Amino acid sequence: MHVHVICPDGEAKFWIEPIVSLAAYTGLPKTKLTSLQKIVEEHKNEIIKAWEKHFQA
């Protein structure tokens, strides 16, 4: 399970389970990646629910 985050300067992919972790990125500075990871962690449960809903359909 993963999520892609797209920003004007680049993008990142984060694994959601077992813990939120950076899988890959392009064009983003470390400070932005840290900020994005915190946001993904804060919304982890919502992302999991949306993922499950999307792939069960």
C-alpha positions as a printed Julia matrix, in Angstrom:
57×3 Matrix{Float64}:
   0.0    0.0    0.0
   1.46   3.36  -1.0
   0.55   6.92  -1.88
   2.02   9.32  -4.44
   2.42  12.99  -3.56
   2.85  15.43  -6.44
   4.15  18.97  -5.88
   5.1   21.71  -8.35
   8.81  20.95  -7.81
   8.68  17.15  -7.83
   6.99  14.09  -6.42
   7.35  11.41  -3.78
   6.05   7.92  -3.09
   5.43   6.8    0.49
   4.79   3.28   1.72
   1.86   3.29   4.14
   2.35  -0.01   5.94
   3.74  -1.27   8.2
   4.96   2.28   8.9
   4.89   5.39   6.74
   8.24   5.54   4.95
   9.69   7.21   1.88
   9.94   4.84  -1.08
  11.17   7.2   -3.82
  11.28  10.87  -4.78
  12.42  13.32  -7.42
  13.07  17.05  -7.23
  12.1   17.64  -3.6
  14.41  18.88  -0.84
  14.73  16.95   2.42
  12.77  19.59   4.34
   9.79  19.21   2.0
   9.99  15.4    2.21
   9.92  15.57   6.0
   6.88  17.84   5.89
   5.09  15.58   3.41
   5.82  12.47   5.45
   4.25  14.1    8.53
   1.13  14.91   6.51
   0.9   11.34   5.21
   1.33  10.02   8.78
  -1.45  12.32  10.01
  -3.8   11.01   7.3
  -2.67   7.38   7.31
  -6.04   5.95   8.37
  -7.9    7.97   5.72
  -5.45   6.84   3.03
  -5.85   3.19   4.05
  -9.65   3.45   3.93
  -9.57   5.11   0.49
  -7.08   2.52  -0.8
  -9.25  -0.36   0.42
 -12.41   1.2   -1.01
 -10.75   1.81  -4.39
  -9.3   -1.69  -4.74
 -12.35  -3.54  -3.44
 -14.6   -1.96  -6.07
